[in-house]
């Protein structure tokens, strides 16, 4: 049952496909039978409805990337750690390395278009090594926990923004406005997650519509804000301030331009995550081995461009370094929410009231809502695939699909876990922020692992799909892996001196705790039963007319070492 396949999607001679980044010139038919057949070759039957176009696939990743979400949520971090120079210039630093990660992931996605995505890739790319099941296990758990944390972070940030909108709408903090308690904010968070679970219980055609609408909303919202804010603001910063100022005059005790620059990169890196959604949606996407890679690359590229425009629009309205301490102060009308205060003051200075700023915040809130919605979509598909391969407790429950071919149980599980992950906010926002840091670091590590296996264990066995980086594949892959290793260290550095229990960076604690749990579960239990992705289908290819004893021996040896696996 070993199938050695010469993949016609790659170059027929094996030379031109390794010369440069290429797309196969063969026209895409969009035939569902081709997608179903490729999925069968990978060992799975078609259970989800394959109804997404390349635009719909891109829309889900672009909506999760949502620069309105990431930049708005962590603008305080960018302004405090690094300042304008870090946000405007650091955006392209993070963007360039993120594109390297995306290109490497797109190449692998083209070869293995399955909902499992990263953990499936790790298994296949290390299939010739006995560590394959462990590679799949650790990649899958880092990915799925990072996704759950990401959804919790996004929806909780929306709840906080609603808190600020209500505060400003009722007069602001200095005008007797209503400041919702932490319990009310948590209730907002629960209601948002509930609505997202309900929407994601709808057939995939509805999610496709919402995803495309969300993409249009994000694009138009960015252009409206990046133009309107500087135009409305009565005071604007100079270009020198926007592109060269480092906020070394801070209360964190950090006065090095380089140190504060790398800390400020968190805003950019946090924003530029979530594009693996295109891979998780490939079993519901037409022409998946092309549409998935295109969704990843285009979501990153467009986000880099429009995100920079949004950052510029907001930062020019900051109006100078003397305003930074006030924008970050919890005593301002927005309670220390910097972007909200910028918008509120811009319209208040021009028109005498901040109603226009509140409307702008409403535009951002809708974008964040759609980001959370698409995050649950991606989470549920990852949960569905991981449970299909038996990696989760009660896997048979989470793997079920309903009559509309929606993994309904996985949807509600993802929403429930994301709700539970926000519970620490009731005790301490510091504790919640530590948990939320997993959303960036753990997901980036999960992105890097299959790429690492691609450039090491799988470098001599990897057969590319229609999208190939050619001879640049190994170089781009190593750049991606080294960048993730670098940011993992940088984001674990102290963010304030002297270091105390209130200022300590809990990122290494949170990520280290996740690593300890994943490793412990593997050593104690999973290594005895988890064998990596489990093929649901076994395809018997046509048998050769003659088979030498040497070939028979090779077949028997392979299947003894790789029970239940296919060689594609």
BELFENGI-V422890 format. One record per backbone hydrogen bond with DSSP energy under -1.0 kcal/mol. NH is the residue of the N-H (numbers start at 1). CO is the residue of the C=O. If there is no record, write none. Layout:
# BELFENGI-V422890
NH CO
NH CO
This chain:
# BELFENGI-V422890
10 7
18 15
19 16
22 468
24 466
35 31
36 32
37 33
38 34
39 35
40 36
41 37
42 38
43 40
44 39
51 49
51 284
52 284
57 53
58 54
59 55
60 56
61 57
62 58
63 59
64 60
65 61
66 62
70 66
71 67
73 69
74 70
78 74
79 75
80 76
81 77
83 78
85 245
87 83
88 84
89 85
93 89
94 90
95 91
96 92
97 93
98 94
99 95
100 96
101 97
102 98
103 99
104 100
105 101
106 102
107 103
108 104
109 105
110 106
112 108
114 112
121 117
122 118
123 119
124 120
125 121
126 122
127 124
129 126
132 129
135 131
136 132
137 133
138 134
139 135
140 136
141 137
142 138
143 139
144 140
145 141
146 142
147 143
148 144
149 145
150 146
151 147
152 148
153 149
154 150
155 151
156 152
157 153
158 154
159 155
160 156
161 157
162 158
163 159
164 160
165 161
166 162
167 163
168 164
169 165
170 166
171 168
172 167
173 333
175 172
177 172
185 181
186 182
187 183
188 184
189 185
190 186
191 187
192 188
193 189
194 190
195 191
196 192
197 193
198 194
199 195
200 196
201 198
202 199
206 203
207 203
208 204
209 205
210 206
211 207
212 208
213 209
214 210
215 211
216 212
217 213
218 214
219 215
220 216
221 217
222 218
223 219
224 220
225 221
226 222
227 223
228 224
229 225
231 227
232 228
233 229
237 316
242 238
243 239
244 240
245 241
247 82
248 246
250 248
260 256
261 257
262 258
263 259
264 260
266 263
267 264
269 265
270 266
271 267
272 268
273 271
277 274
278 275
280 276
281 277
282 279
284 281
285 282
286 52
290 287
291 287
292 288
294 290
295 291
296 292
297 293
298 294
299 295
300 296
301 297
302 298
303 299
304 300
305 301
306 302
307 303
308 304
309 305
310 306
311 307
312 308
313 309
314 310
315 311
316 312
318 315
323 320
327 323
328 324
332 329
335 332
338 336
341 337
342 338
343 339
344 340
345 341
346 342
347 343
348 344
349 345
350 346
351 347
352 348
358 354
359 355
360 356
361 357
362 358
363 359
364 360
365 361
366 362
367 363
368 364
369 365
370 366
371 367
372 368
373 369
374 370
375 371
376 372
377 373
378 374
379 375
380 376
381 377
382 378
383 379
384 380
385 381
386 382
387 383
388 384
389 385
390 387
391 386
395 392
397 394
398 394
399 395
400 397
402 406
405 402
408 406
411 407
412 408
413 409
414 410
415 411
416 412
417 413
418 414
419 415
420 416
421 417
422 419
423 420
425 422
426 423
427 424
428 424
432 428
433 429
434 430
435 431
436 432
437 433
438 435
439 436
441 437
442 438
444 440
445 441
446 442
447 443
448 444
449 445
452 448
453 449
454 450
455 451
458 453
459 456
461 458
462 458
468 22
472 469
473 470
476 472
477 473
478 474
479 475
480 476
481 477
482 478
483 479
484 480
485 481
486 482
487 483
488 484
489 485
490 486
491 487
492 489
493 490
497 252
504 500
510 506
511 507
512 508
513 509
514 510
515 511
516 512
517 513
518 514
519 515
520 516
521 517
522 518
523 519
524 520
525 521
526 521
527 522
528 525
529 526
530 526
536 43
537 43
552 548
553 549
554 550
555 551
556 552
557 553
558 554
559 555
560 556
561 557
562 558
565 562
